[in-house]
Amino acid sequence: MPDIATTDELRHRIAQAQAGVAALARREPENSWLTSIQHQLDYVDSAARDGTKRLDRAEELNFGLLASHYVDDVDPALAAELHAISAAIRHLFRG
């Protein structure tokens, strides 16, 4: 997938990733790491929607790392998308 250059594109890609993470969470409801990924994506989506320029909790975002551990083996494409979103956040919210 191409790089994410705008917050509108980021929000679109987050929505797609959220659908994939939700599907995994339904298959593994006891996996709290998937819930954490969902909450982190919600936080970033909300910030992008609100026009935020810098994320107050950026240092707490670890969904890319969680994707490596809990998503990569079951859905490599979704894990790659989560990594792309994580990379875009560093560029779009540097403030």
Biopython code that builds the backbone (N, CA, C, O; Angstrom):
import numpy as np
from Bio.PDB.StructureBuilder import StructureBuilder

atoms = [
    (1, "MET", "N", (0.843, -1.186, 0.000)),
    (1, "MET", "CA", (0.000, 0.000, 0.000)),
    (1, "MET", "C", (0.884, 1.244, 0.000)),
    (1, "MET", "O", (1.983, 1.230, 0.556)),
    (2, "PRO", "N", (0.403, 2.317, -0.624)),
    (2, "PRO", "CA", (1.190, 3.544, -0.666)),
    (2, "PRO", "C", (1.290, 4.197, 0.715)),
    (2, "PRO", "O", (0.521, 3.904, 1.631)),
    (3, "ASP", "N", (2.270, 5.093, 0.819)),
    (3, "ASP", "CA", (2.430, 5.834, 2.066)),
    (3, "ASP", "C", (1.169, 6.623, 2.384)),
    (3, "ASP", "O", (0.379, 6.951, 1.499)),
    (4, "ILE", "N", (1.003, 6.913, 3.643)),
    (4, "ILE", "CA", (-0.149, 7.681, 4.110)),
    (4, "ILE", "C", (0.311, 9.128, 4.266)),
    (4, "ILE", "O", (1.141, 9.424, 5.125)),
    (5, "ALA", "N", (-0.222, 10.029, 3.443)),
    (5, "ALA", "CA", (0.291, 11.391, 3.401)),
    (5, "ALA", "C", (-0.605, 12.420, 4.088)),
    (5, "ALA", "O", (-0.148, 13.520, 4.401)),
    (6, "THR", "N", (-1.875, 12.081, 4.327)),
    (6, "THR", "CA", (-2.808, 13.050, 4.912)),
    (6, "THR", "C", (-3.569, 12.412, 6.064)),
    (6, "THR", "O", (-3.641, 11.189, 6.182)),
    (7, "THR", "N", (-4.133, 13.262, 6.910)),
    (7, "THR", "CA", (-4.933, 12.723, 8.014)),
    (7, "THR", "C", (-6.218, 12.082, 7.507)),
    (7, "THR", "O", (-6.730, 11.148, 8.125)),
    (8, "ASP", "N", (-6.747, 12.575, 6.384)),
    (8, "ASP", "CA", (-7.937, 11.926, 5.810)),
    (8, "ASP", "C", (-7.619, 10.497, 5.381)),
    (8, "ASP", "O", (-8.387, 9.574, 5.652)),
    (9, "GLU", "N", (-6.481, 10.321, 4.709)),
    (9, "GLU", "CA", (-6.054, 8.980, 4.310)),
    (9, "GLU", "C", (-5.769, 8.126, 5.536)),
    (9, "GLU", "O", (-6.094, 6.939, 5.561)),
    (10, "LEU", "N", (-5.162, 8.729, 6.551)),
    (10, "LEU", "CA", (-4.892, 8.004, 7.799)),
    (10, "LEU", "C", (-6.191, 7.490, 8.399)),
    (10, "LEU", "O", (-6.276, 6.330, 8.801)),
    (11, "ARG", "N", (-7.203, 8.347, 8.463)),
    (11, "ARG", "CA", (-8.484, 7.936, 9.042)),
    (11, "ARG", "C", (-9.120, 6.811, 8.236)),
    (11, "ARG", "O", (-9.701, 5.887, 8.804)),
    (12, "HIS", "N", (-9.012, 6.890, 6.928)),
    (12, "HIS", "CA", (-9.551, 5.831, 6.072)),
    (12, "HIS", "C", (-8.833, 4.505, 6.345)),
    (12, "HIS", "O", (-9.474, 3.462, 6.472)),
    (13, "ARG", "N", (-7.537, 4.550, 6.431)),
    (13, "ARG", "CA", (-6.746, 3.331, 6.653)),
    (13, "ARG", "C", (-6.959, 2.793, 8.062)),
    (13, "ARG", "O", (-6.968, 1.580, 8.266)),
    (14, "ILE", "N", (-7.132, 3.689, 9.041)),
    (14, "ILE", "CA", (-7.440, 3.234, 10.405)),
    (14, "ILE", "C", (-8.775, 2.495, 10.401)),
    (14, "ILE", "O", (-8.899, 1.445, 11.032)),
    (15, "ALA", "N", (-9.761, 3.022, 9.709)),
    (15, "ALA", "CA", (-11.074, 2.367, 9.658)),
    (15, "ALA", "C", (-10.957, 0.967, 9.073)),
    (15, "ALA", "O", (-11.571, 0.027, 9.578)),
    (16, "GLN", "N", (-10.178, 0.825, 8.022)),
    (16, "GLN", "CA", (-9.980, -0.499, 7.429)),
    (16, "GLN", "C", (-9.256, -1.428, 8.403)),
    (16, "GLN", "O", (-9.633, -2.589, 8.556)),
    (17, "ALA", "N", (-8.228, -0.919, 9.050)),
    (17, "ALA", "CA", (-7.471, -1.738, 10.007)),
    (17, "ALA", "C", (-8.347, -2.119, 11.191)),
    (17, "ALA", "O", (-8.275, -3.246, 11.683)),
    (18, "GLN", "N", (-9.169, -1.189, 11.648)),
    (18, "GLN", "CA", (-10.054, -1.479, 12.772)),
    (18, "GLN", "C", (-10.975, -2.655, 12.459)),
    (18, "GLN", "O", (-11.244, -3.487, 13.326)),
    (19, "ALA", "N", (-11.454, -2.722, 11.229)),
    (19, "ALA", "CA", (-12.324, -3.840, 10.842)),
    (19, "ALA", "C", (-11.565, -5.161, 10.956)),
    (19, "ALA", "O", (-12.110, -6.150, 11.448)),
    (20, "GLY", "N", (-10.332, -5.181, 10.512)),
    (20, "GLY", "CA", (-9.520, -6.395, 10.606)),
    (20, "GLY", "C", (-9.205, -6.775, 12.036)),
    (20, "GLY", "O", (-9.268, -7.949, 12.399)),
    (21, "VAL", "N", (-8.866, -5.787, 12.851)),
    (21, "VAL", "CA", (-8.558, -6.057, 14.259)),
    (21, "VAL", "C", (-9.818, -6.541, 14.976)),
    (21, "VAL", "O", (-9.752, -7.449, 15.805)),
    (22, "ALA", "N", (-10.959, -5.940, 14.661)),
    (22, "ALA", "CA", (-12.220, -6.368, 15.275)),
    (22, "ALA", "C", (-12.528, -7.818, 14.929)),
    (22, "ALA", "O", (-12.989, -8.576, 15.783)),
    (23, "ALA", "N", (-12.279, -8.207, 13.691)),
    (23, "ALA", "CA", (-12.509, -9.600, 13.290)),
    (23, "ALA", "C", (-11.613, -10.548, 14.084)),
    (23, "ALA", "O", (-12.063, -11.603, 14.530)),
    (24, "LEU", "N", (-10.357, -10.176, 14.258)),
    (24, "LEU", "CA", (-9.449, -11.008, 15.074)),
    (24, "LEU", "C", (-9.922, -11.058, 16.519)),
    (24, "LEU", "O", (-9.884, -12.115, 17.149)),
    (25, "ALA", "N", (-10.366, -9.926, 17.046)),
    (25, "ALA", "CA", (-10.821, -9.866, 18.439)),
    (25, "ALA", "C", (-12.050, -10.738, 18.653)),
    (25, "ALA", "O", (-12.223, -11.315, 19.727)),
    (26, "ARG", "N", (-12.903, -10.836, 17.641)),
    (26, "ARG", "CA", (-14.068, -11.729, 17.775)),
    (26, "ARG", "C", (-13.633, -13.187, 17.831)),
    (26, "ARG", "O", (-14.258, -13.999, 18.512)),
    (27, "ARG", "N", (-12.556, -13.520, 17.112)),
    (27, "ARG", "CA", (-12.039, -14.892, 17.136)),
    (27, "ARG", "C", (-11.267, -15.183, 18.417)),
    (27, "ARG", "O", (-11.207, -16.327, 18.867)),
    (28, "GLU", "N", (-10.682, -14.151, 18.998)),
    (28, "GLU", "CA", (-9.870, -14.301, 20.207)),
    (28, "GLU", "C", (-10.291, -13.263, 21.250)),
    (28, "GLU", "O", (-9.522, -12.351, 21.553)),
    (29, "PRO", "N", (-11.496, -13.387, 21.799)),
    (29, "PRO", "CA", (-12.004, -12.352, 22.707)),
    (29, "PRO", "C", (-11.186, -12.192, 23.989)),
    (29, "PRO", "O", (-11.274, -11.158, 24.652)),
    (30, "GLU", "N", (-10.406, -13.190, 24.338)),
    (30, "GLU", "CA", (-9.594, -13.100, 25.548)),
    (30, "GLU", "C", (-8.270, -12.375, 25.327)),
    (30, "GLU", "O", (-7.523, -12.158, 26.281)),
    (31, "ASN", "N", (-7.967, -11.995, 24.084)),
    (31, "ASN", "CA", (-6.696, -11.361, 23.751)),
    (31, "ASN", "C", (-6.774, -9.859, 24.032)),
    (31, "ASN", "O", (-7.267, -9.089, 23.208)),
    (32, "SER", "N", (-6.286, -9.457, 25.196)),
    (32, "SER", "CA", (-6.347, -8.047, 25.602)),
    (32, "SER", "C", (-5.443, -7.164, 24.743)),
    (32, "SER", "O", (-5.645, -5.951, 24.686)),
    (33, "TRP", "N", (-4.460, -7.749, 24.081)),
    (33, "TRP", "CA", (-3.573, -6.958, 23.227)),
    (33, "TRP", "C", (-4.326, -6.449, 22.003)),
    (33, "TRP", "O", (-4.071, -5.339, 21.537)),
    (34, "LEU", "N", (-5.242, -7.243, 21.486)),
    (34, "LEU", "CA", (-6.049, -6.786, 20.357)),
    (34, "LEU", "C", (-6.956, -5.628, 20.786)),
    (34, "LEU", "O", (-7.163, -4.677, 20.032)),
    (35, "THR", "N", (-7.486, -5.721, 21.995)),
    (35, "THR", "CA", (-8.295, -4.622, 22.531)),
    (35, "THR", "C", (-7.441, -3.371, 22.673)),
    (35, "THR", "O", (-7.906, -2.268, 22.384)),
    (36, "SER", "N", (-6.215, -3.526, 23.109)),
    (36, "SER", "CA", (-5.307, -2.388, 23.229)),
    (36, "SER", "C", (-5.048, -1.742, 21.867)),
    (36, "SER", "O", (-5.039, -0.517, 21.751)),
    (37, "ILE", "N", (-4.837, -2.560, 20.847)),
    (37, "ILE", "CA", (-4.638, -2.024, 19.496)),
    (37, "ILE", "C", (-5.870, -1.223, 19.084)),
    (37, "ILE", "O", (-5.738, -0.131, 18.532)),
    (38, "GLN", "N", (-7.060, -1.751, 19.344)),
    (38, "GLN", "CA", (-8.288, -1.056, 18.979)),
    (38, "GLN", "C", (-8.379, 0.302, 19.674)),
    (38, "GLN", "O", (-8.719, 1.301, 19.040)),
    (39, "HIS", "N", (-8.078, 0.344, 20.972)),
    (39, "HIS", "CA", (-8.155, 1.595, 21.728)),
    (39, "HIS", "C", (-7.142, 2.616, 21.215)),
    (39, "HIS", "O", (-7.446, 3.805, 21.116)),
    (40, "GLN", "N", (-5.949, 2.150, 20.893)),
    (40, "GLN", "CA", (-4.929, 3.056, 20.384)),
    (40, "GLN", "C", (-5.331, 3.621, 19.023)),
    (40, "GLN", "O", (-5.140, 4.809, 18.763)),
    (41, "LEU", "N", (-5.880, 2.786, 18.166)),
    (41, "LEU", "CA", (-6.334, 3.268, 16.863)),
    (41, "LEU", "C", (-7.486, 4.266, 17.017)),
    (41, "LEU", "O", (-7.556, 5.252, 16.282)),
    (42, "ASP", "N", (-8.377, 4.015, 17.959)),
    (42, "ASP", "CA", (-9.468, 4.959, 18.238)),
    (42, "ASP", "C", (-8.913, 6.317, 18.659)),
    (42, "ASP", "O", (-9.395, 7.360, 18.217)),
    (43, "TYR", "N", (-7.890, 6.290, 19.521)),
    (43, "TYR", "CA", (-7.264, 7.528, 19.999)),
    (43, "TYR", "C", (-6.677, 8.322, 18.833)),
    (43, "TYR", "O", (-6.896, 9.529, 18.730)),
    (44, "VAL", "N", (-5.938, 7.651, 17.961)),
    (44, "VAL", "CA", (-5.310, 8.326, 16.823)),
    (44, "VAL", "C", (-6.378, 8.838, 15.856)),
    (44, "VAL", "O", (-6.268, 9.954, 15.349)),
    (45, "ASP", "N", (-7.406, 8.034, 15.599)),
    (45, "ASP", "CA", (-8.478, 8.451, 14.705)),
    (45, "ASP", "C", (-9.162, 9.701, 15.241)),
    (45, "ASP", "O", (-9.435, 10.633, 14.484)),
    (46, "SER", "N", (-9.437, 9.728, 16.525)),
    (46, "SER", "CA", (-10.074, 10.886, 17.148)),
    (46, "SER", "C", (-9.191, 12.128, 17.024)),
    (46, "SER", "O", (-9.685, 13.214, 16.722)),
    (47, "ALA", "N", (-7.895, 11.970, 17.256)),
    (47, "ALA", "CA", (-6.968, 13.101, 17.129)),
    (47, "ALA", "C", (-6.931, 13.609, 15.693)),
    (47, "ALA", "O", (-6.913, 14.818, 15.462)),
    (48, "ALA", "N", (-6.918, 12.698, 14.733)),
    (48, "ALA", "CA", (-6.898, 13.098, 13.322)),
    (48, "ALA", "C", (-8.194, 13.817, 12.953)),
    (48, "ALA", "O", (-8.167, 14.816, 12.234)),
    (49, "ARG", "N", (-9.312, 13.320, 13.436)),
    (49, "ARG", "CA", (-10.614, 13.940, 13.167)),
    (49, "ARG", "C", (-10.677, 15.353, 13.743)),
    (49, "ARG", "O", (-11.257, 16.255, 13.138)),
    (50, "ASP", "N", (-10.071, 15.535, 14.925)),
    (50, "ASP", "CA", (-10.112, 16.824, 15.612)),
    (50, "ASP", "C", (-9.063, 17.814, 15.107)),
    (50, "ASP", "O", (-9.042, 18.964, 15.547)),
    (51, "GLY", "N", (-8.203, 17.389, 14.199)),
    (51, "GLY", "CA", (-7.183, 18.282, 13.663)),
    (51, "GLY", "C", (-5.981, 18.486, 14.562)),
    (51, "GLY", "O", (-5.256, 19.471, 14.424)),
    (52, "THR", "N", (-5.768, 17.568, 15.473)),
    (52, "THR", "CA", (-4.640, 17.646, 16.393)),
    (52, "THR", "C", (-3.327, 17.630, 15.610)),
    (52, "THR", "O", (-3.190, 16.903, 14.626)),
    (53, "LYS", "N", (-2.371, 18.434, 16.054)),
    (53, "LYS", "CA", (-1.065, 18.487, 15.386)),
    (53, "LYS", "C", (-0.002, 17.657, 16.107)),
    (53, "LYS", "O", (0.977, 17.236, 15.491)),
    (54, "ARG", "N", (-0.188, 17.421, 17.400)),
    (54, "ARG", "CA", (0.757, 16.643, 18.191)),
    (54, "ARG", "C", (-0.039, 15.756, 19.146)),
    (54, "ARG", "O", (-0.973, 16.220, 19.800)),
    (55, "LEU", "N", (0.331, 14.490, 19.221)),
    (55, "LEU", "CA", (-0.363, 13.548, 20.104)),
    (55, "LEU", "C", (0.242, 13.616, 21.503)),
    (55, "LEU", "O", (1.443, 13.411, 21.682)),
    (56, "ASP", "N", (-0.597, 13.903, 22.487)),
    (56, "ASP", "CA", (-0.126, 13.976, 23.871)),
    (56, "ASP", "C", (0.393, 12.638, 24.373)),
    (56, "ASP", "O", (1.299, 12.593, 25.206)),
    (57, "ARG", "N", (-0.173, 11.556, 23.873)),
    (57, "ARG", "CA", (0.196, 10.220, 24.361)),
    (57, "ARG", "C", (0.987, 9.428, 23.318)),
    (57, "ARG", "O", (0.948, 8.198, 23.319)),
    (58, "ALA", "N", (1.687, 10.104, 22.448)),
    (58, "ALA", "CA", (2.410, 9.426, 21.368)),
    (58, "ALA", "C", (3.385, 8.380, 21.889)),
    (58, "ALA", "O", (3.544, 7.319, 21.285)),
    (59, "GLU", "N", (4.030, 8.672, 22.997)),
    (59, "GLU", "CA", (5.018, 7.718, 23.543)),
    (59, "GLU", "C", (4.374, 6.444, 24.076)),
    (59, "GLU", "O", (5.064, 5.450, 24.302)),
    (60, "GLU", "N", (3.080, 6.463, 24.277)),
    (60, "GLU", "CA", (2.365, 5.285, 24.773)),
    (60, "GLU", "C", (1.862, 4.379, 23.644)),
    (60, "GLU", "O", (1.432, 3.253, 23.897)),
    (61, "LEU", "N", (1.917, 4.860, 22.418)),
    (61, "LEU", "CA", (1.410, 4.080, 21.289)),
    (61, "LEU", "C", (2.388, 2.962, 20.953)),
    (61, "LEU", "O", (3.540, 3.209, 20.597)),
    (62, "ASN", "N", (1.914, 1.743, 21.073)),
    (62, "ASN", "CA", (2.774, 0.589, 20.773)),
    (62, "ASN", "C", (2.058, -0.448, 19.909)),
    (62, "ASN", "O", (2.430, -1.622, 19.906)),
    (63, "PHE", "N", (1.037, -0.015, 19.181)),
    (63, "PHE", "CA", (0.274, -0.998, 18.411)),
    (63, "PHE", "C", (1.088, -1.612, 17.283)),
    (63, "PHE", "O", (0.788, -2.726, 16.855)),
    (64, "GLY", "N", (2.108, -0.921, 16.790)),
    (64, "GLY", "CA", (2.988, -1.521, 15.788)),
    (64, "GLY", "C", (3.750, -2.698, 16.361)),
    (64, "GLY", "O", (3.875, -3.743, 15.721)),
    (65, "LEU", "N", (4.258, -2.524, 17.566)),
    (65, "LEU", "CA", (4.953, -3.610, 18.261)),
    (65, "LEU", "C", (3.980, -4.753, 18.568)),
    (65, "LEU", "O", (4.309, -5.924, 18.374)),
    (66, "LEU", "N", (2.805, -4.412, 19.037)),
    (66, "LEU", "CA", (1.798, -5.443, 19.327)),
    (66, "LEU", "C", (1.424, -6.197, 18.059)),
    (66, "LEU", "O", (1.192, -7.405, 18.097)),
    (67, "ALA", "N", (1.364, -5.492, 16.941)),
    (67, "ALA", "CA", (1.059, -6.150, 15.669)),
    (67, "ALA", "C", (2.123, -7.184, 15.335)),
    (67, "ALA", "O", (1.809, -8.262, 14.831)),
    (68, "SER", "N", (3.377, -6.862, 15.614)),
    (68, "SER", "CA", (4.463, -7.809, 15.344)),
    (68, "SER", "C", (4.306, -9.081, 16.160)),
    (68, "SER", "O", (4.619, -10.173, 15.686)),
    (69, "HIS", "N", (3.822, -8.939, 17.383)),
    (69, "HIS", "CA", (3.719, -10.091, 18.278)),
    (69, "HIS", "C", (2.400, -10.851, 18.169)),
    (69, "HIS", "O", (2.375, -12.073, 18.316)),
    (70, "TYR", "N", (1.297, -10.132, 17.911)),
    (70, "TYR", "CA", (-0.012, -10.764, 18.020)),
    (70, "TYR", "C", (-0.824, -10.806, 16.734)),
    (70, "TYR", "O", (-1.876, -11.444, 16.699)),
    (71, "VAL", "N", (-0.366, -10.147, 15.679)),
    (71, "VAL", "CA", (-1.137, -10.113, 14.443)),
    (71, "VAL", "C", (-0.367, -10.730, 13.281)),
    (71, "VAL", "O", (-0.965, -11.374, 12.419)),
    (72, "ASP", "N", (0.928, -10.546, 13.246)),
    (72, "ASP", "CA", (1.739, -10.931, 12.092)),
    (72, "ASP", "C", (1.554, -12.394, 11.684)),
    (72, "ASP", "O", (1.476, -12.692, 10.492)),
    (73, "ASP", "N", (1.485, -13.287, 12.629)),
    (73, "ASP", "CA", (1.367, -14.708, 12.314)),
    (73, "ASP", "C", (-0.013, -15.098, 11.775)),
    (73, "ASP", "O", (-0.133, -16.038, 10.990)),
    (74, "VAL", "N", (-1.046, -14.376, 12.196)),
    (74, "VAL", "CA", (-2.403, -14.746, 11.774)),
    (74, "VAL", "C", (-2.918, -13.913, 10.603)),
    (74, "VAL", "O", (-3.785, -14.367, 9.855)),
    (75, "ASP", "N", (-2.388, -12.688, 10.436)),
    (75, "ASP", "CA", (-2.827, -11.827, 9.349)),
    (75, "ASP", "C", (-1.689, -10.868, 8.977)),
    (75, "ASP", "O", (-1.687, -9.711, 9.397)),
    (76, "PRO", "N", (-0.730, -11.352, 8.195)),
    (76, "PRO", "CA", (0.435, -10.525, 7.848)),
    (76, "PRO", "C", (0.075, -9.217, 7.139)),
    (76, "PRO", "O", (0.742, -8.204, 7.348)),
    (77, "ALA", "N", (-0.957, -9.224, 6.314)),
    (77, "ALA", "CA", (-1.355, -7.997, 5.610)),
    (77, "ALA", "C", (-1.867, -6.950, 6.598)),
    (77, "ALA", "O", (-1.548, -5.768, 6.473)),
    (78, "LEU", "N", (-2.651, -7.378, 7.566)),
    (78, "LEU", "CA", (-3.144, -6.461, 8.586)),
    (78, "LEU", "C", (-1.980, -5.934, 9.424)),
    (78, "LEU", "O", (-1.937, -4.744, 9.737)),
    (79, "ALA", "N", (-1.054, -6.787, 9.786)),
    (79, "ALA", "CA", (0.116, -6.347, 10.544)),
    (79, "ALA", "C", (0.902, -5.302, 9.758)),
    (79, "ALA", "O", (1.349, -4.306, 10.328)),
    (80, "ALA", "N", (1.075, -5.520, 8.464)),
    (80, "ALA", "CA", (1.786, -4.545, 7.626)),
    (80, "ALA", "C", (1.045, -3.211, 7.599)),
    (80, "ALA", "O", (1.662, -2.146, 7.628)),
    (81, "GLU", "N", (-0.274, -3.282, 7.542)),
    (81, "GLU", "CA", (-1.074, -2.057, 7.543)),
    (81, "GLU", "C", (-0.923, -1.317, 8.876)),
    (81, "GLU", "O", (-0.811, -0.091, 8.895)),
    (82, "LEU", "N", (-0.921, -2.046, 9.967)),
    (82, "LEU", "CA", (-0.734, -1.410, 11.274)),
    (82, "LEU", "C", (0.642, -0.753, 11.359)),
    (82, "LEU", "O", (0.777, 0.319, 11.949)),
    (83, "HIS", "N", (1.642, -1.370, 10.789)),
    (83, "HIS", "CA", (2.980, -0.765, 10.759)),
    (83, "HIS", "C", (2.977, 0.500, 9.902)),
    (83, "HIS", "O", (3.615, 1.488, 10.265)),
    (84, "ALA", "N", (2.273, 0.485, 8.775)),
    (84, "ALA", "CA", (2.188, 1.669, 7.923)),
    (84, "ALA", "C", (1.490, 2.815, 8.650)),
    (84, "ALA", "O", (1.902, 3.969, 8.542)),
    (85, "ILE", "N", (0.444, 2.493, 9.383)),
    (85, "ILE", "CA", (-0.273, 3.513, 10.164)),
    (85, "ILE", "C", (0.649, 4.077, 11.239)),
    (85, "ILE", "O", (0.691, 5.289, 11.452)),
    (86, "SER", "N", (1.374, 3.214, 11.904)),
    (86, "SER", "CA", (2.306, 3.658, 12.938)),
    (86, "SER", "C", (3.364, 4.602, 12.363)),
    (86, "SER", "O", (3.682, 5.626, 12.967)),
    (87, "ALA", "N", (3.901, 4.256, 11.203)),
    (87, "ALA", "CA", (4.897, 5.111, 10.555)),
    (87, "ALA", "C", (4.293, 6.455, 10.169)),
    (87, "ALA", "O", (4.941, 7.490, 10.321)),
    (88, "ALA", "N", (3.074, 6.451, 9.677)),
    (88, "ALA", "CA", (2.419, 7.695, 9.277)),
    (88, "ALA", "C", (2.193, 8.617, 10.456)),
    (88, "ALA", "O", (2.295, 9.837, 10.325)),
    (89, "ILE", "N", (1.890, 8.047, 11.596)),
    (89, "ILE", "CA", (1.662, 8.855, 12.799)),
    (89, "ILE", "C", (2.910, 9.665, 13.138)),
    (89, "ILE", "O", (2.813, 10.834, 13.511)),
    (90, "ARG", "N", (4.064, 9.051, 13.009)),
    (90, "ARG", "CA", (5.313, 9.756, 13.308)),
    (90, "ARG", "C", (5.502, 10.960, 12.394)),
    (90, "ARG", "O", (6.085, 11.962, 12.807)),
    (91, "HIS", "N", (5.018, 10.876, 11.161)),
    (91, "HIS", "CA", (5.183, 11.976, 10.212)),
    (91, "HIS", "C", (4.052, 13.010, 10.318)),
    (91, "HIS", "O", (4.300, 14.212, 10.219)),
    (92, "LEU", "N", (2.839, 12.552, 10.514)),
    (92, "LEU", "CA", (1.696, 13.458, 10.499)),
    (92, "LEU", "C", (1.506, 14.230, 11.800)),
    (92, "LEU", "O", (0.912, 15.308, 11.792)),
    (93, "PHE", "N", (1.999, 13.701, 12.912)),
    (93, "PHE", "CA", (1.763, 14.324, 14.211)),
    (93, "PHE", "C", (3.051, 14.792, 14.885)),
    (93, "PHE", "O", (3.147, 14.780, 16.112)),
    (94, "ARG", "N", (4.012, 15.192, 14.113)),
    (94, "ARG", "CA", (5.253, 15.637, 14.754)),
    (94, "ARG", "C", (5.169, 17.081, 15.225)),
    (94, "ARG", "O", (6.115, 17.594, 15.823)),
    (95, "GLY", "N", (4.081, 17.718, 14.971)),
    (95, "GLY", "CA", (3.730, 18.907, 15.554)),
    (95, "GLY", "C", (4.109, 20.234, 15.403)),
    (95, "GLY", "O", (3.593, 21.107, 16.100)),
]
sb = StructureBuilder()
sb.init_structure("model")
sb.init_model(0)
sb.init_chain("A")
sb.init_seg("    ")
for serial, (resi, resn, name, xyz) in enumerate(atoms, 1):
    if name == "N":
        sb.init_residue(resn, " ", resi, " ")
    sb.init_atom(name, np.array(xyz, "f"), 0.0, 1.0, " ", f" {name:<3s}", serial, name[0])
structure = sb.get_structure()
